[in-house]
Amino acid sequence: MISLLTCKDFLRELNDFLDETCDPQMRQEIQRHISECPNCWVVMDTCKKTLKVYKGMEPQEVPADIQSRLMAALQKRIAAGGGKCSH
């Protein structure tokens, strides 16, 4: 019996698929799934396009004031227990 890839399976494997590091059988299953599932196709296509844009961009320095505010907010959240993952 052939196991069918679920949307949850697709999302779990998406990173390796986009990095082209998944095994050939999984790649084939993912391609079959996205050819049959419009929602997952949109997710894959959007991620692929986002990565293409991101890779073509020049790195930008984060302004010091924004970096210090971000770090302060992160430290405050971690101190309040917000750094724990609930998944």
PDB file of N, CA, C and O in Angstrom:
ATOM      1  N   MET A   1       0.840  -1.188   0.000  1.00  0.00           N
ATOM      2  CA  MET A   1       0.000   0.000   0.000  1.00  0.00           C
ATOM      3  C   MET A   1       0.885   1.252   0.000  1.00  0.00           C
ATOM      4  O   MET A   1       1.845   1.333   0.766  1.00  0.00           O
ATOM      5  N   ILE A   2       0.573   2.195  -0.829  1.00  0.00           N
ATOM      6  CA  ILE A   2       1.323   3.436  -0.920  1.00  0.00           C
ATOM      7  C   ILE A   2       0.803   4.404   0.140  1.00  0.00           C
ATOM      8  O   ILE A   2      -0.397   4.662   0.241  1.00  0.00           O
ATOM      9  N   SER A   3       1.750   4.937   0.935  1.00  0.00           N
ATOM     10  CA  SER A   3       1.320   5.916   1.937  1.00  0.00           C
ATOM     11  C   SER A   3       1.207   7.279   1.257  1.00  0.00           C
ATOM     12  O   SER A   3       2.054   7.656   0.447  1.00  0.00           O
ATOM     13  N   LEU A   4       0.166   7.996   1.593  1.00  0.00           N
ATOM     14  CA  LEU A   4      -0.062   9.309   1.006  1.00  0.00           C
ATOM     15  C   LEU A   4       0.488  10.376   1.934  1.00  0.00           C
ATOM     16  O   LEU A   4       0.297  10.322   3.149  1.00  0.00           O
ATOM     17  N   LEU A   5       1.152  11.315   1.364  1.00  0.00           N
ATOM     18  CA  LEU A   5       1.719  12.421   2.111  1.00  0.00           C
ATOM     19  C   LEU A   5       0.600  13.371   2.523  1.00  0.00           C
ATOM     20  O   LEU A   5      -0.201  13.789   1.687  1.00  0.00           O
ATOM     21  N   THR A   6       0.545  13.710   3.799  1.00  0.00           N
ATOM     22  CA  THR A   6      -0.461  14.658   4.279  1.00  0.00           C
ATOM     23  C   THR A   6       0.108  16.076   4.212  1.00  0.00           C
ATOM     24  O   THR A   6       1.309  16.265   4.016  1.00  0.00           O
ATOM     25  N   CYS A   7      -0.755  17.051   4.373  1.00  0.00           N
ATOM     26  CA  CYS A   7      -0.304  18.444   4.383  1.00  0.00           C
ATOM     27  C   CYS A   7       0.671  18.674   5.540  1.00  0.00           C
ATOM     28  O   CYS A   7       1.641  19.420   5.400  1.00  0.00           O
ATOM     29  N   LYS A   8       0.414  18.040   6.666  1.00  0.00           N
ATOM     30  CA  LYS A   8       1.303  18.161   7.821  1.00  0.00           C
ATOM     31  C   LYS A   8       2.676  17.571   7.491  1.00  0.00           C
ATOM     32  O   LYS A   8       3.703  18.153   7.843  1.00  0.00           O
ATOM     33  N   ASP A   9       2.697  16.427   6.820  1.00  0.00           N
ATOM     34  CA  ASP A   9       3.962  15.818   6.381  1.00  0.00           C
ATOM     35  C   ASP A   9       4.693  16.756   5.430  1.00  0.00           C
ATOM     36  O   ASP A   9       5.906  16.938   5.529  1.00  0.00           O
ATOM     37  N   PHE A  10       3.941  17.349   4.510  1.00  0.00           N
ATOM     38  CA  PHE A  10       4.513  18.277   3.536  1.00  0.00           C
ATOM     39  C   PHE A  10       5.213  19.431   4.244  1.00  0.00           C
ATOM     40  O   PHE A  10       6.349  19.769   3.910  1.00  0.00           O
ATOM     41  N   LEU A  11       4.540  20.036   5.220  1.00  0.00           N
ATOM     42  CA  LEU A  11       5.122  21.168   5.938  1.00  0.00           C
ATOM     43  C   LEU A  11       6.378  20.765   6.703  1.00  0.00           C
ATOM     44  O   LEU A  11       7.335  21.534   6.790  1.00  0.00           O
ATOM     45  N   ARG A  12       6.367  19.562   7.251  1.00  0.00           N
ATOM     46  CA  ARG A  12       7.529  19.070   7.992  1.00  0.00           C
ATOM     47  C   ARG A  12       8.732  18.885   7.055  1.00  0.00           C
ATOM     48  O   ARG A  12       9.870  19.097   7.473  1.00  0.00           O
ATOM     49  N   GLU A  13       8.502  18.503   5.818  1.00  0.00           N
ATOM     50  CA  GLU A  13       9.567  18.216   4.855  1.00  0.00           C
ATOM     51  C   GLU A  13       9.901  19.390   3.932  1.00  0.00           C
ATOM     52  O   GLU A  13      10.843  19.302   3.145  1.00  0.00           O
ATOM     53  N   LEU A  14       9.144  20.484   4.016  1.00  0.00           N
ATOM     54  CA  LEU A  14       9.295  21.590   3.074  1.00  0.00           C
ATOM     55  C   LEU A  14      10.705  22.166   3.044  1.00  0.00           C
ATOM     56  O   LEU A  14      11.237  22.432   1.966  1.00  0.00           O
ATOM     57  N   ASN A  15      11.316  22.361   4.203  1.00  0.00           N
ATOM     58  CA  ASN A  15      12.653  22.942   4.249  1.00  0.00           C
ATOM     59  C   ASN A  15      13.655  22.093   3.458  1.00  0.00           C
ATOM     60  O   ASN A  15      14.414  22.617   2.642  1.00  0.00           O
ATOM     61  N   ASP A  16      13.650  20.789   3.707  1.00  0.00           N
ATOM     62  CA  ASP A  16      14.575  19.907   2.985  1.00  0.00           C
ATOM     63  C   ASP A  16      14.253  19.866   1.495  1.00  0.00           C
ATOM     64  O   ASP A  16      15.155  19.755   0.664  1.00  0.00           O
ATOM     65  N   PHE A  17      12.974  19.957   1.158  1.00  0.00           N
ATOM     66  CA  PHE A  17      12.577  19.976  -0.255  1.00  0.00           C
ATOM     67  C   PHE A  17      13.136  21.212  -0.945  1.00  0.00           C
ATOM     68  O   PHE A  17      13.708  21.116  -2.031  1.00  0.00           O
ATOM     69  N   LEU A  18      12.972  22.373  -0.318  1.00  0.00           N
ATOM     70  CA  LEU A  18      13.446  23.619  -0.916  1.00  0.00           C
ATOM     71  C   LEU A  18      14.977  23.682  -0.948  1.00  0.00           C
ATOM     72  O   LEU A  18      15.553  24.274  -1.861  1.00  0.00           O
ATOM     73  N   ASP A  19      15.633  23.075   0.042  1.00  0.00           N
ATOM     74  CA  ASP A  19      17.096  23.027   0.068  1.00  0.00           C
ATOM     75  C   ASP A  19      17.648  21.927  -0.846  1.00  0.00           C
ATOM     76  O   ASP A  19      18.857  21.815  -1.050  1.00  0.00           O
ATOM     77  N   GLU A  20      16.735  21.121  -1.389  1.00  0.00           N
ATOM     78  CA  GLU A  20      17.089  19.979  -2.246  1.00  0.00           C
ATOM     79  C   GLU A  20      17.987  18.987  -1.522  1.00  0.00           C
ATOM     80  O   GLU A  20      18.940  18.457  -2.093  1.00  0.00           O
ATOM     81  N   THR A  21      17.661  18.743  -0.233  1.00  0.00           N
ATOM     82  CA  THR A  21      18.432  17.784   0.555  1.00  0.00           C
ATOM     83  C   THR A  21      17.610  16.555   0.953  1.00  0.00           C
ATOM     84  O   THR A  21      18.132  15.660   1.617  1.00  0.00           O
ATOM     85  N   CYS A  22      16.338  16.499   0.561  1.00  0.00           N
ATOM     86  CA  CYS A  22      15.530  15.334   0.908  1.00  0.00           C
ATOM     87  C   CYS A  22      15.846  14.198  -0.071  1.00  0.00           C
ATOM     88  O   CYS A  22      16.334  14.423  -1.179  1.00  0.00           O
ATOM     89  N   ASP A  23      15.554  12.986   0.370  1.00  0.00           N
ATOM     90  CA  ASP A  23      15.852  11.843  -0.492  1.00  0.00           C
ATOM     91  C   ASP A  23      14.922  11.846  -1.704  1.00  0.00           C
ATOM     92  O   ASP A  23      13.833  12.417  -1.646  1.00  0.00           O
ATOM     93  N   PRO A  24      15.340  11.216  -2.797  1.00  0.00           N
ATOM     94  CA  PRO A  24      14.573  11.248  -4.050  1.00  0.00           C
ATOM     95  C   PRO A  24      13.132  10.742  -3.917  1.00  0.00           C
ATOM     96  O   PRO A  24      12.229  11.279  -4.559  1.00  0.00           O
ATOM     97  N   GLN A  25      12.910   9.719  -3.092  1.00  0.00           N
ATOM     98  CA  GLN A  25      11.552   9.201  -2.922  1.00  0.00           C
ATOM     99  C   GLN A  25      10.657  10.242  -2.248  1.00  0.00           C
ATOM    100  O   GLN A  25       9.514  10.441  -2.658  1.00  0.00           O
ATOM    101  N   MET A  26      11.184  10.911  -1.208  1.00  0.00           N
ATOM    102  CA  MET A  26      10.401  11.941  -0.519  1.00  0.00           C
ATOM    103  C   MET A  26      10.148  13.106  -1.466  1.00  0.00           C
ATOM    104  O   MET A  26       9.049  13.662  -1.482  1.00  0.00           O
ATOM    105  N   ARG A  27      11.136  13.477  -2.244  1.00  0.00           N
ATOM    106  CA  ARG A  27      10.977  14.566  -3.210  1.00  0.00           C
ATOM    107  C   ARG A  27       9.845  14.253  -4.178  1.00  0.00           C
ATOM    108  O   ARG A  27       9.031  15.120  -4.498  1.00  0.00           O
ATOM    109  N   GLN A  28       9.800  13.015  -4.637  1.00  0.00           N
ATOM    110  CA  GLN A  28       8.752  12.587  -5.560  1.00  0.00           C
ATOM    111  C   GLN A  28       7.378  12.640  -4.881  1.00  0.00           C
ATOM    112  O   GLN A  28       6.399  13.064  -5.494  1.00  0.00           O
ATOM    113  N   GLU A  29       7.308  12.212  -3.627  1.00  0.00           N
ATOM    114  CA  GLU A  29       6.038  12.252  -2.887  1.00  0.00           C
ATOM    115  C   GLU A  29       5.575  13.693  -2.678  1.00  0.00           C
ATOM    116  O   GLU A  29       4.386  13.994  -2.792  1.00  0.00           O
ATOM    117  N   ILE A  30       6.519  14.576  -2.374  1.00  0.00           N
ATOM    118  CA  ILE A  30       6.167  15.990  -2.180  1.00  0.00           C
ATOM    119  C   ILE A  30       5.673  16.587  -3.493  1.00  0.00           C
ATOM    120  O   ILE A  30       4.674  17.307  -3.512  1.00  0.00           O
ATOM    121  N   GLN A  31       6.360  16.296  -4.579  1.00  0.00           N
ATOM    122  CA  GLN A  31       5.929  16.820  -5.878  1.00  0.00           C
ATOM    123  C   GLN A  31       4.542  16.297  -6.243  1.00  0.00           C
ATOM    124  O   GLN A  31       3.729  17.034  -6.800  1.00  0.00           O
ATOM    125  N   ARG A  32       4.272  15.054  -5.938  1.00  0.00           N
ATOM    126  CA  ARG A  32       2.944  14.493  -6.195  1.00  0.00           C
ATOM    127  C   ARG A  32       1.906  15.221  -5.341  1.00  0.00           C
ATOM    128  O   ARG A  32       0.830  15.572  -5.823  1.00  0.00           O
ATOM    129  N   HIS A  33       2.240  15.443  -4.069  1.00  0.00           N
ATOM    130  CA  HIS A  33       1.301  16.100  -3.161  1.00  0.00           C
ATOM    131  C   HIS A  33       0.985  17.517  -3.640  1.00  0.00           C
ATOM    132  O   HIS A  33      -0.183  17.899  -3.700  1.00  0.00           O
ATOM    133  N   ILE A  34       2.013  18.303  -3.983  1.00  0.00           N
ATOM    134  CA  ILE A  34       1.742  19.692  -4.387  1.00  0.00           C
ATOM    135  C   ILE A  34       1.048  19.773  -5.744  1.00  0.00           C
ATOM    136  O   ILE A  34       0.434  20.789  -6.069  1.00  0.00           O
ATOM    137  N   SER A  35       1.144  18.710  -6.531  1.00  0.00           N
ATOM    138  CA  SER A  35       0.408  18.720  -7.801  1.00  0.00           C
ATOM    139  C   SER A  35      -1.086  18.463  -7.571  1.00  0.00           C
ATOM    140  O   SER A  35      -1.914  18.766  -8.430  1.00  0.00           O
ATOM    141  N   GLU A  36      -1.418  17.904  -6.409  1.00  0.00           N
ATOM    142  CA  GLU A  36      -2.814  17.572  -6.095  1.00  0.00           C
ATOM    143  C   GLU A  36      -3.427  18.478  -5.029  1.00  0.00           C
ATOM    144  O   GLU A  36      -4.645  18.485  -4.849  1.00  0.00           O
ATOM    145  N   CYS A  37      -2.599  19.237  -4.325  1.00  0.00           N
ATOM    146  CA  CYS A  37      -3.090  20.056  -3.207  1.00  0.00           C
ATOM    147  C   CYS A  37      -2.779  21.527  -3.482  1.00  0.00           C
ATOM    148  O   CYS A  37      -1.637  21.954  -3.309  1.00  0.00           O
ATOM    149  N   PRO A  38      -3.768  22.302  -3.904  1.00  0.00           N
ATOM    150  CA  PRO A  38      -3.512  23.711  -4.244  1.00  0.00           C
ATOM    151  C   PRO A  38      -2.980  24.541  -3.074  1.00  0.00           C
ATOM    152  O   PRO A  38      -2.159  25.435  -3.277  1.00  0.00           O
ATOM    153  N   ASN A  39      -3.433  24.258  -1.866  1.00  0.00           N
ATOM    154  CA  ASN A  39      -2.974  25.031  -0.710  1.00  0.00           C
ATOM    155  C   ASN A  39      -1.482  24.816  -0.465  1.00  0.00           C
ATOM    156  O   ASN A  39      -0.751  25.778  -0.228  1.00  0.00           O
ATOM    157  N   CYS A  40      -1.031  23.584  -0.520  1.00  0.00           N
ATOM    158  CA  CYS A  40       0.386  23.303  -0.303  1.00  0.00           C
ATOM    159  C   CYS A  40       1.222  23.818  -1.470  1.00  0.00           C
ATOM    160  O   CYS A  40       2.365  24.232  -1.278  1.00  0.00           O
ATOM    161  N   TRP A  41       0.664  23.796  -2.671  1.00  0.00           N
ATOM    162  CA  TRP A  41       1.386  24.347  -3.816  1.00  0.00           C
ATOM    163  C   TRP A  41       1.646  25.837  -3.602  1.00  0.00           C
ATOM    164  O   TRP A  41       2.740  26.324  -3.887  1.00  0.00           O
ATOM    165  N   VAL A  42       0.641  26.562  -3.099  1.00  0.00           N
ATOM    166  CA  VAL A  42       0.787  27.993  -2.840  1.00  0.00           C
ATOM    167  C   VAL A  42       1.859  28.228  -1.771  1.00  0.00           C
ATOM    168  O   VAL A  42       2.684  29.131  -1.911  1.00  0.00           O
ATOM    169  N   VAL A  43       1.850  27.426  -0.714  1.00  0.00           N
ATOM    170  CA  VAL A  43       2.855  27.561   0.346  1.00  0.00           C
ATOM    171  C   VAL A  43       4.249  27.350  -0.231  1.00  0.00           C
ATOM    172  O   VAL A  43       5.154  28.148   0.012  1.00  0.00           O
ATOM    173  N   MET A  44       4.421  26.271  -0.999  1.00  0.00           N
ATOM    174  CA  MET A  44       5.716  25.966  -1.589  1.00  0.00           C
ATOM    175  C   MET A  44       6.153  27.071  -2.542  1.00  0.00           C
ATOM    176  O   MET A  44       7.299  27.517  -2.485  1.00  0.00           O
ATOM    177  N   ASP A  45       5.266  27.514  -3.409  1.00  0.00           N
ATOM    178  CA  ASP A  45       5.590  28.529  -4.401  1.00  0.00           C
ATOM    179  C   ASP A  45       5.957  29.854  -3.723  1.00  0.00           C
ATOM    180  O   ASP A  45       6.919  30.510  -4.125  1.00  0.00           O
ATOM    181  N   THR A  46       5.205  30.243  -2.712  1.00  0.00           N
ATOM    182  CA  THR A  46       5.475  31.481  -1.987  1.00  0.00           C
ATOM    183  C   THR A  46       6.830  31.413  -1.283  1.00  0.00           C
ATOM    184  O   THR A  46       7.611  32.363  -1.334  1.00  0.00           O
ATOM    185  N   CYS A  47       7.103  30.286  -0.630  1.00  0.00           N
ATOM    186  CA  CYS A  47       8.393  30.123   0.048  1.00  0.00           C
ATOM    187  C   CYS A  47       9.541  30.163  -0.949  1.00  0.00           C
ATOM    188  O   CYS A  47      10.565  30.801  -0.706  1.00  0.00           O
ATOM    189  N   LYS A  48       9.367  29.487  -2.057  1.00  0.00           N
ATOM    190  CA  LYS A  48      10.400  29.440  -3.101  1.00  0.00           C
ATOM    191  C   LYS A  48      10.689  30.851  -3.629  1.00  0.00           C
ATOM    192  O   LYS A  48      11.850  31.229  -3.781  1.00  0.00           O
ATOM    193  N   LYS A  49       9.645  31.619  -3.905  1.00  0.00           N
ATOM    194  CA  LYS A  49       9.815  32.986  -4.410  1.00  0.00           C
ATOM    195  C   LYS A  49      10.437  33.897  -3.353  1.00  0.00           C
ATOM    196  O   LYS A  49      11.277  34.737  -3.675  1.00  0.00           O
ATOM    197  N   THR A  50      10.035  33.736  -2.109  1.00  0.00           N
ATOM    198  CA  THR A  50      10.590  34.536  -1.017  1.00  0.00           C
ATOM    199  C   THR A  50      12.081  34.266  -0.874  1.00  0.00           C
ATOM    200  O   THR A  50      12.869  35.199  -0.717  1.00  0.00           O
ATOM    201  N   LEU A  51      12.471  32.999  -0.927  1.00  0.00           N
ATOM    202  CA  LEU A  51      13.891  32.658  -0.841  1.00  0.00           C
ATOM    203  C   LEU A  51      14.680  33.242  -2.005  1.00  0.00           C
ATOM    204  O   LEU A  51      15.805  33.708  -1.824  1.00  0.00           O
ATOM    205  N   LYS A  52      14.102  33.219  -3.185  1.00  0.00           N
ATOM    206  CA  LYS A  52      14.775  33.760  -4.365  1.00  0.00           C
ATOM    207  C   LYS A  52      15.013  35.260  -4.199  1.00  0.00           C
ATOM    208  O   LYS A  52      16.096  35.758  -4.507  1.00  0.00           O
ATOM    209  N   VAL A  53      14.003  35.977  -3.714  1.00  0.00           N
ATOM    210  CA  VAL A  53      14.138  37.421  -3.489  1.00  0.00           C
ATOM    211  C   VAL A  53      15.176  37.673  -2.401  1.00  0.00           C
ATOM    212  O   VAL A  53      16.050  38.528  -2.550  1.00  0.00           O
ATOM    213  N   TYR A  54      15.074  36.924  -1.305  1.00  0.00           N
ATOM    214  CA  TYR A  54      15.980  37.113  -0.175  1.00  0.00           C
ATOM    215  C   TYR A  54      17.434  36.861  -0.577  1.00  0.00           C
ATOM    216  O   TYR A  54      18.323  37.624  -0.196  1.00  0.00           O
ATOM    217  N   LYS A  55      17.679  35.804  -1.339  1.00  0.00           N
ATOM    218  CA  LYS A  55      19.047  35.477  -1.755  1.00  0.00           C
ATOM    219  C   LYS A  55      19.619  36.524  -2.698  1.00  0.00           C
ATOM    220  O   LYS A  55      20.838  36.664  -2.794  1.00  0.00           O
ATOM    221  N   GLY A  56      18.770  37.253  -3.390  1.00  0.00           N
ATOM    222  CA  GLY A  56      19.234  38.277  -4.314  1.00  0.00           C
ATOM    223  C   GLY A  56      19.467  39.635  -3.671  1.00  0.00           C
ATOM    224  O   GLY A  56      19.927  40.566  -4.332  1.00  0.00           O
ATOM    225  N   MET A  57      19.155  39.751  -2.395  1.00  0.00           N
ATOM    226  CA  MET A  57      19.282  41.036  -1.709  1.00  0.00           C
ATOM    227  C   MET A  57      20.669  41.200  -1.104  1.00  0.00           C
ATOM    228  O   MET A  57      21.334  40.225  -0.755  1.00  0.00           O
ATOM    229  N   GLU A  58      21.082  42.435  -0.991  1.00  0.00           N
ATOM    230  CA  GLU A  58      22.325  42.764  -0.297  1.00  0.00           C
ATOM    231  C   GLU A  58      22.024  42.826   1.204  1.00  0.00           C
ATOM    232  O   GLU A  58      20.982  43.344   1.604  1.00  0.00           O
ATOM    233  N   PRO A  59      22.926  42.302   2.031  1.00  0.00           N
ATOM    234  CA  PRO A  59      22.714  42.396   3.486  1.00  0.00           C
ATOM    235  C   PRO A  59      22.630  43.852   3.927  1.00  0.00           C
ATOM    236  O   PRO A  59      23.359  44.709   3.428  1.00  0.00           O
ATOM    237  N   GLN A  60      21.745  44.113   4.857  1.00  0.00           N
ATOM    238  CA  GLN A  60      21.557  45.465   5.377  1.00  0.00           C
ATOM    239  C   GLN A  60      21.864  45.464   6.874  1.00  0.00           C
ATOM    240  O   GLN A  60      21.493  44.540   7.598  1.00  0.00           O
ATOM    241  N   GLU A  61      22.532  46.491   7.311  1.00  0.00           N
ATOM    242  CA  GLU A  61      22.851  46.658   8.720  1.00  0.00           C
ATOM    243  C   GLU A  61      21.579  47.073   9.473  1.00  0.00           C
ATOM    244  O   GLU A  61      20.832  47.936   9.010  1.00  0.00           O
ATOM    245  N   VAL A  62      21.344  46.462  10.620  1.00  0.00           N
ATOM    246  CA  VAL A  62      20.211  46.856  11.453  1.00  0.00           C
ATOM    247  C   VAL A  62      20.658  48.080  12.251  1.00  0.00           C
ATOM    248  O   VAL A  62      21.689  48.032  12.922  1.00  0.00           O
ATOM    249  N   PRO A  63      19.893  49.182  12.186  1.00  0.00           N
ATOM    250  CA  PRO A  63      20.273  50.383  12.939  1.00  0.00           C
ATOM    251  C   PRO A  63      20.418  50.076  14.430  1.00  0.00           C
ATOM    252  O   PRO A  63      19.650  49.295  14.991  1.00  0.00           O
ATOM    253  N   ALA A  64      21.412  50.701  15.059  1.00  0.00           N
ATOM    254  CA  ALA A  64      21.739  50.419  16.461  1.00  0.00           C
ATOM    255  C   ALA A  64      20.549  50.615  17.395  1.00  0.00           C
ATOM    256  O   ALA A  64      20.354  49.820  18.315  1.00  0.00           O
ATOM    257  N   ASP A  65      19.747  51.666  17.174  1.00  0.00           N
ATOM    258  CA  ASP A  65      18.608  51.909  18.073  1.00  0.00           C
ATOM    259  C   ASP A  65      17.561  50.804  17.956  1.00  0.00           C
ATOM    260  O   ASP A  65      16.968  50.403  18.958  1.00  0.00           O
ATOM    261  N   ILE A  66      17.334  50.317  16.754  1.00  0.00           N
ATOM    262  CA  ILE A  66      16.366  49.229  16.558  1.00  0.00           C
ATOM    263  C   ILE A  66      16.914  47.935  17.153  1.00  0.00           C
ATOM    264  O   ILE A  66      16.177  47.173  17.778  1.00  0.00           O
ATOM    265  N   GLN A  67      18.201  47.692  16.957  1.00  0.00           N
ATOM    266  CA  GLN A  67      18.817  46.482  17.499  1.00  0.00           C
ATOM    267  C   GLN A  67      18.743  46.482  19.029  1.00  0.00           C
ATOM    268  O   GLN A  67      18.429  45.450  19.622  1.00  0.00           O
ATOM    269  N   SER A  68      19.021  47.604  19.673  1.00  0.00           N
ATOM    270  CA  SER A  68      18.980  47.651  21.137  1.00  0.00           C
ATOM    271  C   SER A  68      17.550  47.497  21.651  1.00  0.00           C
ATOM    272  O   SER A  68      17.332  46.838  22.667  1.00  0.00           O
ATOM    273  N   ARG A  69      16.567  48.098  20.962  1.00  0.00           N
ATOM    274  CA  ARG A  69      15.159  47.936  21.380  1.00  0.00           C
ATOM    275  C   ARG A  69      14.707  46.490  21.213  1.00  0.00           C
ATOM    276  O   ARG A  69      13.994  45.958  22.064  1.00  0.00           O
ATOM    277  N   LEU A  70      15.121  45.850  20.114  1.00  0.00           N
ATOM    278  CA  LEU A  70      14.764  44.456  19.877  1.00  0.00           C
ATOM    279  C   LEU A  70      15.368  43.547  20.940  1.00  0.00           C
ATOM    280  O   LEU A  70      14.685  42.673  21.474  1.00  0.00           O
ATOM    281  N   MET A  71      16.645  43.749  21.246  1.00  0.00           N
ATOM    282  CA  MET A  71      17.297  42.924  22.260  1.00  0.00           C
ATOM    283  C   MET A  71      16.654  43.125  23.633  1.00  0.00           C
ATOM    284  O   MET A  71      16.476  42.162  24.379  1.00  0.00           O
ATOM    285  N   ALA A  72      16.304  44.370  23.972  1.00  0.00           N
ATOM    286  CA  ALA A  72      15.647  44.645  25.253  1.00  0.00           C
ATOM    287  C   ALA A  72      14.289  43.953  25.314  1.00  0.00           C
ATOM    288  O   ALA A  72      13.929  43.384  26.345  1.00  0.00           O
ATOM    289  N   ALA A  73      13.535  43.996  24.217  1.00  0.00           N
ATOM    290  CA  ALA A  73      12.219  43.342  24.184  1.00  0.00           C
ATOM    291  C   ALA A  73      12.367  41.829  24.311  1.00  0.00           C
ATOM    292  O   ALA A  73      11.587  41.186  25.013  1.00  0.00           O
ATOM    293  N   LEU A  74      13.358  41.262  23.639  1.00  0.00           N
ATOM    294  CA  LEU A  74      13.582  39.818  23.736  1.00  0.00           C
ATOM    295  C   LEU A  74      13.993  39.416  25.147  1.00  0.00           C
ATOM    296  O   LEU A  74      13.504  38.417  25.674  1.00  0.00           O
ATOM    297  N   GLN A  75      14.881  40.180  25.758  1.00  0.00           N
ATOM    298  CA  GLN A  75      15.319  39.872  27.120  1.00  0.00           C
ATOM    299  C   GLN A  75      14.158  39.983  28.100  1.00  0.00           C
ATOM    300  O   GLN A  75      14.039  39.169  29.015  1.00  0.00           O
ATOM    301  N   LYS A  76      13.314  40.968  27.919  1.00  0.00           N
ATOM    302  CA  LYS A  76      12.149  41.142  28.790  1.00  0.00           C
ATOM    303  C   LYS A  76      11.200  39.956  28.641  1.00  0.00           C
ATOM    304  O   LYS A  76      10.673  39.446  29.629  1.00  0.00           O
ATOM    305  N   ARG A  77      10.989  39.525  27.406  1.00  0.00           N
ATOM    306  CA  ARG A  77      10.083  38.407  27.166  1.00  0.00           C
ATOM    307  C   ARG A  77      10.643  37.101  27.740  1.00  0.00           C
ATOM    308  O   ARG A  77       9.907  36.309  28.328  1.00  0.00           O
ATOM    309  N   ILE A  78      11.938  36.887  27.565  1.00  0.00           N
ATOM    310  CA  ILE A  78      12.574  35.679  28.120  1.00  0.00           C
ATOM    311  C   ILE A  78      12.490  35.702  29.636  1.00  0.00           C
ATOM    312  O   ILE A  78      12.194  34.676  30.247  1.00  0.00           O
ATOM    313  N   ALA A  79      12.743  36.852  30.260  1.00  0.00           N
ATOM    314  CA  ALA A  79      12.679  36.968  31.718  1.00  0.00           C
ATOM    315  C   ALA A  79      11.270  36.700  32.230  1.00  0.00           C
ATOM    316  O   ALA A  79      11.091  36.198  33.339  1.00  0.00           O
ATOM    317  N   ALA A  80      10.263  37.041  31.410  1.00  0.00           N
ATOM    318  CA  ALA A  80       8.864  36.829  31.823  1.00  0.00           C
ATOM    319  C   ALA A  80       8.399  35.407  31.527  1.00  0.00           C
ATOM    320  O   ALA A  80       7.238  35.072  31.764  1.00  0.00           O
ATOM    321  N   GLY A  81       9.297  34.569  31.011  1.00  0.00           N
ATOM    322  CA  GLY A  81       8.914  33.189  30.712  1.00  0.00           C
ATOM    323  C   GLY A  81       8.369  33.003  29.303  1.00  0.00           C
ATOM    324  O   GLY A  81       7.868  31.925  28.982  1.00  0.00           O
ATOM    325  N   GLY A  82       8.452  34.014  28.462  1.00  0.00           N
ATOM    326  CA  GLY A  82       7.943  33.937  27.106  1.00  0.00           C
ATOM    327  C   GLY A  82       8.870  33.235  26.139  1.00  0.00           C
ATOM    328  O   GLY A  82       8.533  33.069  24.967  1.00  0.00           O
ATOM    329  N   GLY A  83      10.049  32.816  26.620  1.00  0.00           N
ATOM    330  CA  GLY A  83      11.004  32.145  25.741  1.00  0.00           C
ATOM    331  C   GLY A  83      10.789  30.648  25.638  1.00  0.00           C
ATOM    332  O   GLY A  83      11.497  29.965  24.898  1.00  0.00           O
ATOM    333  N   LYS A  84       9.824  30.138  26.372  1.00  0.00           N
ATOM    334  CA  LYS A  84       9.549  28.704  26.347  1.00  0.00           C
ATOM    335  C   LYS A  84       8.639  28.360  25.189  1.00  0.00           C
ATOM    336  O   LYS A  84       7.666  29.061  24.910  1.00  0.00           O
ATOM    337  N   CYS A  85       8.964  27.291  24.532  1.00  0.00           N
ATOM    338  CA  CYS A  85       8.145  26.826  23.399  1.00  0.00           C
ATOM    339  C   CYS A  85       7.045  25.920  23.943  1.00  0.00           C
ATOM    340  O   CYS A  85       7.323  25.016  24.731  1.00  0.00           O
ATOM    341  N   SER A  86       5.827  26.148  23.540  1.00  0.00           N
ATOM    342  CA  SER A  86       4.696  25.349  24.030  1.00  0.00           C
ATOM    343  C   SER A  86       4.382  24.186  23.133  1.00  0.00           C
ATOM    344  O   SER A  86       3.444  23.438  23.409  1.00  0.00           O
ATOM    345  N   HIS A  87       5.155  24.000  22.034  1.00  0.00           N
ATOM    346  CA  HIS A  87       4.871  22.922  21.093  1.00  0.00           C
ATOM    347  C   HIS A  87       5.603  21.686  21.478  1.00  0.00           C
ATOM    348  O   HIS A  87       5.488  20.664  20.800  1.00  0.00           O
TER     349      HIS A  87
END
